[in-house]
Amino acid sequence: MIHTSYQTRPIVVAYHRGEPVLLESAARLRHLYIVGQTGTGKSSLVANMIAQDAAAGHGLALIDPHGSLATDVLSLIPTAQDCSHRVVYFKPTDIEHPIGLNVLDRIPRDAQANVAGNIVAAFLHIFGEEAVADRSQEILRNALRALMEAPFPSLLRIPRLLTDDAYREKVVARITDPVVAHYWNVRFVAGDRAYRHQATAPILNKLDHFLSNPLLRNILGQSTSSFSVRRLMDEGGILIADLSGLDEISTYMLGALLTSIIAQAALSRSVIPEYDRRPFYLYADEFPAYAGASFKIILSEARKYALGAILSHQLLAQLDEVDRSLRATIFGNVGSFVSFRVGIQDAETIAGHLALESQIEYTGSGMHETTPSQQLIQLANFTACGRFLQGDSLSPPLLLDMLPPPKPINHRPHRIVALSRSRFARGRAKIDAGIRRFLTDHPRGAIS
């Protein structure tokens, strides 16, 4: 049980036999898993939950790879000024108004190894172990650790660290961790230049995918992040991340990096009393595409720091494509479970997890049995089956009727976007100039 002074309102998830099904804050911090085919009602459920959170002043983050849900959510933000000011609208394709996302910005020394490990895991998740071999992982991990102790760190500086001897000497001179310093002073320079070129080429190739794209370069290359996820958590802020319009690899990498930042922000709340940790909810749509190591941290540890996850996607096979242990992590840590209609390949597994039993119906023609799998396969749109954490135990399986799609209450969502730009975005020309200066000169300052 999480003990907090912030008693957030329970939210209505659905109806069961005409009665509302409520999900309390304590249950939400044990996470909610949603699975179902496209068009069955998953997005409507998530939108209804977000609408209730926003109206109640709850803090939340939405990661949306496709953009339609993020667009809908903008119209669900209350029009009151205090609500609009809570919103960071992060849309990488808004090229003239880049919002900085620096995964290396102001990382506490005790957290640097974990953050570097999570970023390396994100690269592994996106590109695969064959493309990011052990040697490349070692170089990337130590490059991240070195830059975290340098002034104005960012991913943009990794290529220069690996190819510019003079710049690398300046960075290495500031390293305080003896193992990281030994790596750069002894192990990295042990081979000749040709050997180092061969070893660093895979990392430079992967980074080039992001840094050669001005959309991502102007976001990931900024010297500081434009917003603090930790502050959003502590103050009830709202982050809407619309990752649509990018190529698939870029979308998934940004999703993985955002998740890493959110996980680290939650863990950083260990320094404040449990009682003062304000609940914050992460909505991760189609999460298997960017589910790196950070999701395992969120599911197994982050609830202690008042971070609850709402995870939604379509097929169980998507979990296995990522990491076979991810399915076990989800089923072993998620407190509440909702299934919309699924295919025959998933129905048996999900029915077992929901503890469904066969339904027997007697008619004039005799007995008719509907198996647990058939119950899930035959669900109509906007109906689902779920089990919910109630105290320390699970409810029996409930047949759910979804709430209707939420009606827009904010008819000027462009104002939220404009306000977010004015507060968090930095001018493209200024960012371009700072990056150009760093790449061509020997700057003493930040790229901002």
C-alpha positions as CSV (number, residue, x, y, z in Angstrom):
1,M,0.0,0.0,0.0
2,I,1.2,3.5,-0.9
3,H,0.6,6.0,1.8
4,T,0.2,9.5,0.4
5,S,-1.3,12.8,1.5
6,Y,-2.7,13.3,-2.1
7,Q,-6.0,11.5,-2.2
8,T,-6.8,11.6,-5.9
9,R,-10.4,11.0,-6.9
10,P,-11.4,7.5,-8.1
11,I,-12.3,7.4,-11.8
12,V,-15.0,5.6,-13.6
13,V,-13.6,3.0,-15.9
14,A,-16.8,1.4,-17.2
15,Y,-20.2,0.1,-16.1
16,H,-21.1,-3.4,-15.0
17,R,-24.8,-4.2,-14.9
18,G,-25.6,-0.5,-14.9
19,E,-23.3,0.3,-11.9
20,P,-20.1,2.3,-12.3
21,V,-16.8,0.4,-11.9
22,L,-14.5,2.7,-9.9
23,L,-10.7,2.5,-9.8
24,E,-9.1,4.0,-6.7
25,S,-5.8,5.7,-6.6
26,A,-4.1,2.9,-4.7
27,A,-5.2,0.4,-7.4
28,R,-4.1,2.7,-10.2
29,L,-0.6,2.8,-8.8
30,R,-0.5,-1.0,-9.2
31,H,-1.0,-0.3,-13.0
32,L,-3.7,-1.1,-15.6
33,Y,-3.2,-3.2,-18.7
34,I,-5.5,-2.9,-21.7
35,V,-5.4,-5.2,-24.7
36,G,-7.7,-5.5,-27.7
37,Q,-8.0,-5.3,-31.4
38,T,-8.1,-2.0,-33.3
39,G,-11.5,-0.2,-33.2
40,T,-12.9,-2.1,-30.2
41,G,-12.8,0.8,-27.7
42,K,-9.3,1.0,-26.2
43,S,-8.7,4.6,-27.2
44,S,-12.1,5.7,-25.9
45,L,-11.4,4.1,-22.5
46,V,-8.0,5.8,-22.3
47,A,-9.5,9.2,-23.4
48,N,-12.2,8.9,-20.8
49,M,-9.7,8.2,-18.1
50,I,-7.5,11.1,-19.2
51,A,-10.5,13.5,-19.3
52,Q,-11.4,12.6,-15.7
53,D,-7.7,13.0,-14.5
54,A,-7.4,16.4,-16.2
55,A,-10.7,17.6,-14.7
56,A,-9.6,16.4,-11.2
57,G,-6.2,18.1,-11.4
58,H,-4.3,14.8,-11.5
59,G,-0.8,14.8,-13.1
60,L,-0.3,12.6,-16.2
61,A,1.7,11.9,-19.3
62,L,0.5,10.5,-22.6
63,I,2.8,8.9,-25.1
64,D,1.0,8.5,-28.4
65,P,3.0,7.1,-31.4
66,H,0.1,7.8,-33.9
67,G,-1.2,11.3,-32.8
68,S,-4.9,10.8,-33.0
69,L,-5.4,10.2,-29.3
70,A,-3.1,13.1,-28.4
71,T,-5.2,15.4,-30.7
72,D,-8.4,14.2,-29.1
73,V,-7.0,14.7,-25.6
74,L,-6.2,18.4,-26.3
75,S,-10.0,19.0,-26.6
76,L,-10.5,17.3,-23.2
77,I,-8.4,19.7,-21.2
78,P,-10.6,22.1,-19.2
79,T,-10.5,25.7,-20.4
80,A,-9.6,27.2,-17.1
81,Q,-6.2,29.0,-17.2
82,D,-4.7,26.9,-14.4
83,C,-5.4,23.8,-16.5
84,S,-3.9,25.1,-19.7
85,H,-0.8,26.2,-17.9
86,R,-0.3,22.7,-16.7
87,V,0.2,21.3,-20.3
88,V,3.4,20.5,-22.1
89,Y,2.5,19.6,-25.7
90,F,5.5,17.9,-27.2
91,K,5.3,17.4,-30.9
92,P,8.6,16.7,-32.7
93,T,7.3,17.6,-36.1
94,D,6.6,21.2,-35.0
95,I,9.9,22.0,-36.6
96,E,9.9,25.8,-36.0
97,H,9.2,25.4,-32.3
98,P,11.5,22.6,-31.0
99,I,11.0,21.6,-27.3
100,G,14.3,20.4,-25.8
101,L,14.4,16.8,-24.6
102,N,17.9,16.2,-23.1
103,V,18.2,12.7,-21.6
104,L,21.6,13.7,-20.1
105,D,20.5,16.9,-18.4
106,R,21.4,17.3,-14.7
107,I,21.5,13.6,-13.9
108,P,22.4,13.1,-10.2
109,R,25.7,11.3,-9.8
110,D,24.2,8.3,-8.0
111,A,21.7,7.8,-10.9
112,Q,24.1,8.2,-13.8
113,A,24.9,4.5,-14.2
114,N,21.2,3.6,-14.3
115,V,20.3,6.3,-16.8
116,A,23.2,5.3,-19.1
117,G,22.0,1.7,-18.9
118,N,18.5,2.6,-19.8
119,I,19.6,4.6,-22.8
120,V,21.8,1.7,-24.0
121,A,18.8,-0.6,-23.5
122,A,16.6,1.8,-25.6
123,F,19.2,1.5,-28.5
124,L,19.2,-2.3,-28.1
125,H,15.4,-2.4,-28.2
126,I,15.1,-0.2,-31.3
127,F,18.1,-1.6,-33.3
128,G,18.5,-5.1,-31.9
129,E,21.5,-6.8,-30.3
130,E,23.1,-7.8,-33.6
131,A,23.3,-4.1,-34.7
132,V,24.5,-2.9,-31.2
133,A,27.1,-5.5,-30.2
134,D,28.8,-5.8,-26.8
135,R,31.7,-3.5,-27.9
136,S,29.3,-0.8,-29.2
137,Q,27.3,-1.0,-26.0
138,E,30.4,-0.5,-23.9
139,I,31.5,2.5,-25.9
140,L,28.0,4.1,-25.8
141,R,27.6,3.5,-22.1
142,N,30.9,5.0,-21.2
143,A,30.3,7.9,-23.6
144,L,27.1,8.7,-21.8
145,R,28.7,8.5,-18.4
146,A,31.6,10.8,-19.5
147,L,29.3,13.4,-21.0
148,M,27.0,13.5,-17.9
149,E,29.9,15.0,-16.0
150,A,30.7,17.5,-18.8
151,P,29.2,21.0,-19.2
152,F,26.1,21.1,-21.4
153,P,25.9,17.4,-22.2
154,S,23.7,16.0,-24.9
155,L,23.5,13.1,-27.4
156,L,24.8,15.5,-30.0
157,R,28.2,15.5,-28.4
158,I,28.8,11.8,-28.6
159,P,30.1,11.8,-32.2
160,R,32.6,14.5,-31.3
161,L,33.6,12.7,-28.1
162,L,34.4,9.6,-30.2
163,T,36.2,11.4,-33.1
164,D,37.8,14.6,-31.8
165,D,40.9,13.8,-29.6
166,A,41.2,17.3,-28.2
167,Y,37.5,17.5,-27.2
168,R,37.7,14.0,-25.7
169,E,40.7,15.0,-23.5
170,K,38.8,17.9,-22.1
171,V,35.8,15.8,-21.3
172,V,37.8,12.9,-19.8
173,A,39.7,15.3,-17.6
174,R,36.5,16.1,-15.7
175,I,35.4,12.5,-15.1
176,T,35.3,11.7,-11.4
177,D,34.3,8.0,-11.6
178,P,37.5,6.0,-11.6
179,V,36.2,3.1,-13.7
180,V,34.8,5.4,-16.4
181,A,38.1,7.5,-16.4
182,H,40.1,4.3,-16.7
183,Y,38.0,3.2,-19.6
184,W,38.8,6.4,-21.6
185,N,42.4,6.8,-20.4
186,V,43.4,3.2,-20.9
187,R,41.0,0.9,-22.7
188,F,39.6,3.1,-25.3
189,V,43.0,4.3,-26.5
190,A,44.6,0.9,-26.3
191,G,44.0,0.2,-30.0
192,D,45.2,2.2,-33.0
193,R,43.1,4.8,-34.7
194,A,41.9,2.3,-37.3
195,Y,40.7,-0.1,-34.6
196,R,38.9,2.7,-32.8
197,H,37.2,3.8,-36.0
198,Q,36.0,0.3,-36.6
199,A,34.7,0.0,-33.0
200,T,32.9,3.4,-33.0
201,A,31.4,3.1,-36.5
202,P,28.2,1.3,-35.4
203,I,27.4,3.8,-32.7
204,L,28.1,6.8,-35.0
205,N,25.8,5.1,-37.6
206,K,22.9,4.7,-35.2
207,L,23.3,8.2,-33.8
208,D,23.4,9.6,-37.4
209,H,19.8,8.4,-37.9
210,F,18.6,10.8,-35.3
211,L,21.2,13.6,-35.4
212,S,21.1,14.0,-39.2
213,N,17.4,14.7,-39.0
214,P,16.8,18.3,-38.1
215,L,13.6,17.5,-36.3
216,L,15.3,15.3,-33.8
217,R,18.6,17.1,-33.8
218,N,17.0,20.3,-32.6
219,I,15.2,18.4,-29.8
220,L,17.9,16.0,-28.6
221,G,20.8,18.4,-29.2
222,Q,19.6,21.1,-26.9
223,S,21.8,21.6,-23.9
224,T,19.0,21.5,-21.4
225,S,15.5,20.0,-21.4
226,S,12.7,22.6,-21.9
227,F,10.6,21.1,-19.1
228,S,11.1,19.0,-16.0
229,V,9.2,15.7,-15.8
230,R,9.9,15.6,-12.1
231,R,8.3,19.0,-11.7
232,L,5.2,17.9,-13.7
233,M,4.9,15.0,-11.3
234,D,5.2,17.0,-8.2
235,E,2.9,19.8,-9.4
236,G,0.2,17.9,-11.2
237,G,1.3,18.8,-14.7
238,I,0.3,17.2,-18.0
239,L,2.6,16.0,-20.7
240,I,1.1,15.2,-24.1
241,A,3.6,13.6,-26.4
242,D,2.4,13.4,-30.0
243,L,5.1,11.3,-31.8
244,S,3.3,11.0,-35.1
245,G,4.7,12.1,-38.4
246,L,8.2,10.7,-37.9
247,D,9.8,7.6,-39.3
248,E,9.2,4.5,-37.3
249,I,12.6,4.2,-35.7
250,S,12.6,7.9,-34.6
251,T,9.1,7.5,-33.1
252,Y,10.0,4.5,-31.1
253,M,13.3,5.9,-29.9
254,L,11.7,9.1,-28.7
255,G,9.1,6.9,-26.9
256,A,11.8,4.9,-25.3
257,L,13.8,8.0,-24.2
258,L,10.6,9.7,-22.8
259,T,9.8,6.5,-20.8
260,S,13.4,6.5,-19.5
261,I,13.1,10.1,-18.3
262,I,9.7,9.4,-16.7
263,A,11.0,6.4,-14.9
264,Q,14.1,8.3,-13.6
265,A,11.9,11.2,-12.5
266,A,9.8,8.8,-10.5
267,L,12.8,7.1,-8.9
268,S,14.2,10.5,-8.0
269,R,11.3,11.0,-5.6
270,S,13.0,8.7,-3.2
271,V,14.3,11.8,-1.5
272,I,10.9,13.1,-0.5
273,P,8.7,11.3,2.1
274,E,6.3,8.7,0.7
275,Y,3.4,10.8,2.2
276,D,4.3,13.7,0.0
277,R,4.5,11.9,-3.4
278,R,1.8,13.1,-5.6
279,P,0.3,10.4,-7.8
280,F,1.1,10.7,-11.5
281,Y,-0.2,8.5,-14.3
282,L,1.6,7.4,-17.4
283,Y,-0.6,6.5,-20.4
284,A,1.5,4.5,-22.9
285,D,-0.4,3.8,-26.1
286,E,1.0,0.9,-28.3
287,F,3.8,0.6,-25.7
288,P,5.5,-2.6,-27.0
289,A,7.0,-0.6,-29.8
290,Y,9.1,1.4,-27.3
291,A,9.1,-0.8,-24.3
292,G,12.7,-0.9,-23.2
293,A,14.1,-1.6,-19.7
294,S,12.4,1.4,-18.3
295,F,9.0,-0.3,-18.5
296,K,10.2,-3.1,-16.3
297,I,11.4,-0.5,-13.8
298,I,8.1,1.3,-13.9
299,L,6.1,-1.9,-13.4
300,S,8.2,-3.3,-10.6
301,E,9.4,-0.3,-8.7
302,A,7.8,3.0,-9.7
303,R,4.5,2.5,-7.9
304,K,6.5,3.1,-4.6
305,Y,7.1,6.5,-5.9
306,A,3.5,7.2,-6.9
307,L,3.8,6.5,-10.6
308,G,1.0,4.4,-12.1
309,A,1.0,3.1,-15.7
310,I,-1.9,2.5,-18.0
311,L,-0.5,0.4,-20.8
312,S,-2.5,-0.4,-24.0
313,H,-1.9,-2.3,-27.2
314,Q,-3.4,-4.9,-29.6
315,L,-1.7,-8.3,-29.5
316,L,0.2,-10.4,-27.0
317,A,2.7,-11.3,-29.8
318,Q,3.8,-7.7,-29.7
319,L,5.2,-8.4,-26.2
320,D,7.1,-11.5,-27.3
321,E,8.6,-9.6,-30.2
322,V,10.2,-7.2,-27.8
323,D,11.3,-9.5,-25.0
324,R,9.8,-12.7,-23.8
325,S,10.3,-11.6,-20.2
326,L,8.1,-8.5,-20.8
327,R,4.9,-10.5,-20.8
328,A,5.8,-12.1,-17.5
329,T,6.7,-8.7,-16.0
330,I,3.3,-7.3,-17.0
331,F,1.2,-10.2,-15.8
332,G,3.3,-10.4,-12.6
333,N,3.1,-6.7,-11.7
334,V,-0.1,-5.3,-13.2
335,G,-3.0,-5.1,-10.7
336,S,-5.9,-4.5,-13.1
337,F,-6.6,-6.0,-16.5
338,V,-9.1,-5.1,-19.2
339,S,-9.5,-7.1,-22.4
340,F,-11.6,-6.0,-25.4
341,R,-12.2,-8.3,-28.3
342,V,-9.1,-10.3,-29.2
343,G,-8.1,-12.9,-31.8
344,I,-8.1,-16.6,-31.2
345,Q,-4.4,-16.7,-30.8
346,D,-4.6,-14.5,-27.6
347,A,-8.0,-15.5,-26.3
348,E,-7.0,-18.6,-24.3
349,T,-4.1,-16.9,-22.5
350,I,-6.1,-13.8,-21.6
351,A,-9.1,-15.8,-20.5
352,G,-6.9,-17.7,-18.1
353,H,-5.5,-14.5,-16.7
354,L,-9.0,-13.1,-16.2
355,A,-10.1,-16.4,-14.6
356,L,-13.1,-16.6,-17.0
357,E,-15.3,-19.7,-16.7
358,S,-17.4,-21.4,-19.3
359,Q,-21.0,-20.1,-19.6
360,I,-23.8,-22.7,-19.8
361,E,-27.1,-21.7,-21.4
362,Y,-30.1,-24.0,-21.6
363,T,-32.4,-23.5,-24.5
364,G,-35.2,-25.4,-26.1
365,S,-32.7,-27.2,-28.3
366,G,-30.5,-28.2,-25.3
367,M,-27.4,-27.0,-23.6
368,H,-25.1,-24.5,-25.2
369,E,-21.6,-23.8,-23.8
370,T,-19.6,-20.7,-24.5
371,T,-15.9,-21.3,-23.6
372,P,-13.8,-18.5,-21.9
373,S,-11.9,-18.0,-25.2
374,Q,-15.2,-17.6,-27.2
375,Q,-16.4,-15.0,-24.7
376,L,-13.4,-12.8,-25.6
377,I,-13.5,-13.5,-29.3
378,Q,-17.2,-12.6,-29.5
379,L,-17.1,-9.3,-27.5
380,A,-18.9,-6.5,-29.2
381,N,-17.2,-3.1,-29.8
382,F,-17.1,-1.0,-26.6
383,T,-17.6,-3.9,-24.3
384,A,-14.9,-5.7,-22.5
385,C,-14.0,-8.1,-19.7
386,G,-11.9,-6.9,-16.8
387,R,-10.6,-7.6,-13.3
388,F,-9.7,-4.8,-10.9
389,L,-7.6,-4.5,-7.8
390,Q,-9.9,-3.8,-4.8
391,G,-7.8,-3.4,-1.7
392,D,-5.4,-6.4,-1.6
393,S,-7.5,-8.7,-3.8
394,L,-8.8,-8.9,-7.3
395,S,-12.4,-8.6,-8.3
396,P,-14.1,-11.4,-10.1
397,P,-14.2,-11.1,-13.9
398,L,-16.7,-8.4,-14.9
399,L,-18.4,-7.9,-18.2
400,L,-18.0,-4.2,-18.9
401,D,-19.9,-1.6,-20.9
402,M,-17.7,1.3,-21.8
403,L,-18.5,4.9,-21.3
404,P,-19.4,6.7,-24.5
405,P,-16.5,8.6,-26.1
406,P,-15.9,11.8,-24.1
407,K,-17.3,15.0,-25.6
408,P,-14.9,17.8,-26.3
409,I,-15.0,20.6,-23.6
410,N,-12.2,22.7,-25.0
411,H,-13.1,24.1,-28.5
412,R,-9.9,26.1,-28.8
413,P,-7.1,23.4,-28.4
414,H,-4.8,25.5,-30.5
415,R,-4.5,27.9,-27.6
416,I,-3.1,25.1,-25.5
417,V,-0.6,24.4,-28.2
418,A,0.3,28.1,-28.5
419,L,0.8,28.5,-24.8
420,S,3.0,25.4,-24.6
421,R,5.1,26.8,-27.4
422,S,5.5,30.1,-25.7
423,R,6.6,28.5,-22.4
424,F,8.7,25.6,-23.5
425,A,9.8,25.9,-27.1
426,R,13.0,27.6,-28.3
427,G,13.4,29.3,-31.7
428,R,14.7,27.0,-34.4
429,A,17.2,29.6,-35.7
430,K,18.8,29.9,-32.3
431,I,19.1,26.2,-31.9
432,D,20.5,25.7,-35.4
433,A,23.1,28.4,-34.8
434,G,24.2,26.9,-31.5
435,I,24.6,23.5,-33.0
436,R,26.5,24.9,-36.0
437,R,28.8,26.7,-33.6
438,F,29.4,23.5,-31.6
439,L,30.2,21.4,-34.7
440,T,32.5,24.0,-36.4
441,D,34.2,25.8,-33.4
442,H,35.2,25.1,-29.9
443,P,32.3,26.6,-27.9
444,R,32.4,27.5,-24.3
445,G,28.7,27.7,-23.8
446,A,25.4,25.9,-24.3
447,I,23.2,25.1,-27.2
448,S,20.0,26.7,-26.2
